[in-house]
């Protein structure tokens, strides 16, 4: 979650733990919330700060401090230089919309929030930045998809509306951060992948029952649609990348990270 918290960190931690979350990062605006305030052995805390500026919000994952910046690029630079993962949050937010020219010119951006549950409650178009993500990927940028609820408290209707699932061998902080750095995670607004695997040139995805699948390549081109919860796509070599979306019957989605295509 991120934003301006209206509840004590422990209250927030208890809510996420009770709803089955395996870890939590609380990203208050320009403020570091110590994981010990909301996490425990069952719910590890992930260091995160919402680096907020008049021109943008950037999640600083793995960071315990904030620094001033005069431009979006400068914000990304200091987060990366300090060992964190810079993620552009809510890029289509009406409050701080990012132009295509600005985003396409960024260097060192690690992640993009492709879905913001708070925005979805008022502006569905502003909540979904997957088309912008495709533009970045198509230009050769290795940028990973994030999703978050942007909730401010346990009574916020957006709470629990989006998250990331990290494929980590253990749930300790170092393992979570290591997996995030490798892109070993998926983003979700409610749908779930149960399996993602590659065998030779074939990508196979499985999602929870009641879901359909979309395999998407360079330029946001639909490579294959599968009206079932399990399906495969055989890579031809000219896709640039292949990413997978799982779409639940109620419209909730999950986004895999891109499989980058290269032939040796």
C-alpha positions as CSV (number, residue, x, y, z in Angstrom):
1,X,0.0,0.0,0.0
2,X,1.1,3.6,-0.3
3,X,-0.2,7.1,0.4
4,X,-1.0,9.0,3.6
5,X,-1.7,6.5,6.3
6,X,-4.8,7.0,8.5
7,X,-4.3,4.0,10.7
8,X,-1.4,2.9,12.9
9,X,1.1,0.6,11.0
10,X,0.3,-2.3,13.3
11,X,-3.4,-2.0,12.5
12,X,-2.6,-2.1,8.8
13,X,-0.2,-5.1,9.3
14,X,-2.9,-7.0,11.2
15,X,-5.4,-6.4,8.3
16,X,-3.1,-7.7,5.6
17,X,-2.0,-10.7,7.7
18,X,-5.7,-11.6,8.4
19,X,-6.4,-11.5,4.6
20,X,-3.6,-13.9,3.7
21,X,-0.8,-11.6,2.6
22,X,2.7,-13.1,2.8
23,X,4.6,-9.8,3.1
24,X,3.8,-6.0,3.2
25,X,5.5,-2.8,2.3
26,X,4.0,0.4,3.7
27,X,5.0,3.4,1.6
28,X,4.1,6.7,3.3
29,X,4.8,9.9,1.4
30,X,8.4,10.9,1.9
31,X,8.4,8.9,5.2
32,X,10.0,5.6,6.1
33,X,7.8,3.3,8.1
34,X,9.9,0.8,9.9
35,X,8.8,-2.8,9.0
36,X,9.1,-3.7,12.7
37,X,6.1,-1.4,13.3
38,X,3.7,-3.5,11.1
39,X,5.5,-6.7,10.2
40,X,6.3,-9.9,12.1
41,X,7.6,-13.4,11.5
42,X,4.4,-14.3,9.7
43,X,4.2,-11.1,7.7
44,X,7.7,-9.8,6.8
45,X,7.9,-6.0,6.1
46,X,9.5,-4.8,2.9
47,X,11.4,-1.4,3.1
48,X,9.6,1.0,0.8
49,X,9.2,4.8,0.6
50,X,6.7,6.7,-1.5
51,X,9.1,9.4,-2.9
52,X,6.6,12.1,-3.6
53,X,7.2,15.2,-5.7
54,X,5.0,17.9,-7.3
55,X,5.7,16.2,-10.7
56,X,5.4,12.5,-9.8
57,X,5.3,9.7,-7.2
58,X,8.1,7.1,-7.3
59,X,8.1,4.0,-5.1
60,X,11.6,3.5,-3.7
61,X,11.6,-0.2,-3.0
62,X,14.4,-1.5,-0.7
63,X,15.0,2.1,0.5
64,X,14.6,3.6,4.1
65,X,15.0,7.3,3.3
66,X,13.9,10.1,1.0
67,X,15.9,12.6,-1.0
68,X,14.8,15.8,-2.8
69,X,14.8,15.8,-6.6
70,X,13.9,18.5,-9.2
71,X,13.0,16.1,-12.0
72,X,11.5,12.6,-12.4
73,X,14.8,11.4,-13.9
74,X,16.7,12.8,-10.9
75,X,14.3,10.9,-8.5
76,X,14.9,7.6,-10.4
77,X,18.7,8.3,-10.3
78,X,19.0,8.7,-6.6
79,X,16.9,5.7,-5.8
80,X,18.9,3.5,-8.1
81,X,22.2,4.9,-6.8
82,X,21.2,4.2,-3.2
83,X,20.5,0.6,-4.1
84,X,16.7,0.7,-4.5
85,X,14.3,-0.2,-7.2
86,X,12.6,2.9,-8.7
87,X,8.9,2.3,-9.7
88,X,6.8,5.0,-11.3
89,X,3.5,5.0,-9.5
90,X,0.1,5.8,-11.0
91,X,1.6,7.3,-14.2
92,X,-1.9,8.2,-15.6
93,X,-3.1,9.8,-12.4
94,X,-5.1,13.0,-13.2
95,X,-3.2,14.7,-10.3
96,X,0.2,14.0,-11.8
97,X,-0.2,12.6,-15.3
98,X,3.0,11.7,-17.1
99,X,3.4,12.5,-20.8
100,X,4.5,9.8,-23.2
101,X,7.6,11.8,-24.1
102,X,8.7,12.1,-20.5
103,X,8.2,8.4,-19.7
104,X,9.8,7.2,-22.9
105,X,12.9,9.3,-22.2
106,X,13.5,7.9,-18.7
107,X,16.7,6.0,-18.0
108,X,17.0,3.4,-15.3
109,X,13.3,3.0,-14.5
110,X,12.9,-0.4,-12.9
111,X,9.1,-0.7,-12.7
112,X,5.8,0.8,-13.7
113,X,2.6,0.6,-11.7
114,X,0.3,-0.8,-14.4
115,X,-2.7,-0.9,-12.0
116,X,-3.7,1.3,-9.1
117,X,-6.8,0.2,-7.2
118,X,-7.5,3.6,-5.8
119,X,-7.7,5.2,-9.2
120,X,-9.8,2.3,-10.5
121,X,-12.6,3.3,-8.2
122,X,-12.9,6.7,-9.8
123,X,-11.2,6.5,-13.2
124,X,-10.8,3.0,-14.7
125,X,-8.8,4.5,-17.6
126,X,-6.3,6.2,-15.4
127,X,-5.8,3.0,-13.3
128,X,-4.6,0.8,-16.2
129,X,-1.2,1.7,-17.6
130,X,-0.6,-1.5,-19.5
131,X,-0.6,0.3,-22.8
132,X,2.1,2.6,-21.6
133,X,4.0,-0.4,-20.3
134,X,3.9,-1.9,-23.8
135,X,5.3,1.3,-25.3
136,X,8.2,1.1,-22.9
137,X,8.8,-2.6,-23.6
138,X,8.5,-2.1,-27.3
139,X,11.2,0.5,-27.2
140,X,13.6,-2.0,-25.6
141,X,13.2,-1.0,-22.0
142,X,13.3,-3.8,-19.4
143,X,10.6,-2.5,-17.1
144,X,8.6,-4.7,-14.8
145,X,4.9,-4.5,-13.9
146,X,3.7,-3.6,-10.4
147,X,0.2,-3.2,-9.0
148,X,-0.9,-1.7,-5.7
149,X,-4.0,-0.8,-3.8
150,X,-2.8,2.7,-2.8
151,X,-5.0,2.4,0.3
152,X,-4.7,4.9,3.2
153,X,-6.3,2.7,5.9
154,X,-8.3,-0.4,6.7
155,X,-11.6,1.4,5.9
156,X,-10.4,2.5,2.5
157,X,-12.5,0.8,-0.2
158,X,-9.4,0.3,-2.3
159,X,-7.6,-1.8,0.3
160,X,-6.7,-5.2,-1.0
161,X,-7.6,-4.3,-4.5
162,X,-4.2,-5.0,-6.1
163,X,-0.9,-6.5,-5.2
164,X,2.2,-8.3,-6.4
165,X,3.0,-12.0,-5.8
166,X,6.7,-12.6,-5.4
167,X,8.2,-16.0,-6.4
168,X,10.7,-16.2,-3.6
169,X,12.3,-19.3,-2.1
170,X,11.7,-18.0,1.4
171,X,9.7,-15.0,2.7
172,X,12.5,-13.2,4.5
173,X,13.4,-9.7,3.4
174,X,16.6,-10.5,1.5
175,X,14.9,-13.2,-0.5
176,X,12.0,-11.0,-1.4
177,X,14.2,-8.2,-2.6
178,X,16.4,-10.6,-4.5
179,X,13.4,-12.0,-6.3
180,X,12.1,-8.6,-7.1
181,X,15.4,-7.6,-8.6
182,X,15.3,-10.6,-10.9
183,X,11.7,-9.8,-12.0
184,X,10.4,-13.0,-10.3
185,X,6.9,-11.7,-9.5
186,X,3.5,-11.1,-11.0
187,X,1.1,-8.2,-10.6
188,X,-2.6,-8.6,-9.9
189,X,-5.9,-6.8,-9.5
190,X,-7.6,-10.1,-8.4
191,X,-6.9,-12.8,-11.0
192,X,-4.2,-15.3,-10.2
193,X,-1.7,-17.3,-12.2
194,X,-1.2,-20.8,-10.8
195,X,1.7,-21.7,-13.2
196,X,4.0,-19.9,-15.7
197,X,6.7,-22.0,-17.4
198,X,8.9,-22.1,-20.5
199,X,9.9,-25.3,-22.3
200,X,12.0,-24.7,-25.3
201,X,10.2,-22.1,-27.4
202,X,6.8,-22.6,-25.7
203,X,5.4,-20.4,-23.0
204,X,2.6,-22.1,-20.9
205,X,0.4,-20.3,-18.5
206,X,-2.3,-21.5,-16.1
207,X,-4.7,-19.3,-14.1
208,X,-7.4,-19.9,-11.5
209,X,-10.7,-21.4,-12.8
210,X,-13.0,-18.9,-14.5
211,X,-10.1,-17.1,-16.2
212,X,-9.0,-16.6,-19.8
213,X,-5.6,-15.8,-21.1
214,X,-4.0,-13.3,-23.5
215,X,-0.5,-13.6,-24.9
216,X,0.8,-10.1,-25.9
217,X,3.9,-9.0,-27.8
218,X,5.7,-6.0,-29.1
219,X,3.5,-3.0,-29.7
220,X,0.8,-4.5,-27.5
221,X,-0.1,-6.9,-30.3
222,X,-2.4,-9.7,-29.3
223,X,-0.5,-12.9,-30.2
224,X,-3.0,-15.4,-29.0
225,X,-6.2,-15.4,-26.9
226,X,-7.3,-18.5,-25.0
227,X,-10.8,-18.7,-23.7
228,X,-9.7,-21.1,-20.9
229,X,-7.6,-20.9,-17.8
230,X,-4.7,-22.9,-19.4
231,X,-2.9,-22.2,-22.6
232,X,0.4,-22.0,-24.5
233,X,2.1,-19.9,-27.1
234,X,4.9,-21.0,-29.3
235,X,7.5,-18.2,-29.9
236,X,8.3,-17.5,-33.5
237,X,11.2,-15.1,-32.8
238,X,9.8,-11.7,-34.0
239,X,7.7,-10.9,-30.9
240,X,10.3,-8.8,-29.2
241,X,8.8,-10.0,-25.9
242,X,5.9,-12.0,-24.8
243,X,3.8,-11.2,-21.7
244,X,0.7,-13.0,-20.4
245,X,-2.5,-11.6,-18.9
246,X,-5.0,-13.6,-17.0
247,X,-8.5,-12.1,-17.1
248,X,-11.1,-13.3,-14.6
249,X,-14.8,-13.4,-15.5
250,X,-15.5,-10.3,-13.4
251,X,-12.7,-8.4,-15.2
252,X,-10.0,-8.7,-12.6
253,X,-6.6,-9.2,-14.2
254,X,-3.1,-10.5,-13.5
255,X,0.0,-9.5,-15.5
256,X,3.1,-11.7,-15.9
257,X,6.4,-10.1,-16.4
258,X,7.7,-10.1,-20.0
259,X,9.6,-12.9,-21.5
260,X,12.2,-11.2,-23.6
261,X,12.9,-12.9,-26.9
262,X,16.4,-13.4,-28.2
263,X,17.9,-16.0,-30.4
264,X,21.5,-17.2,-30.1
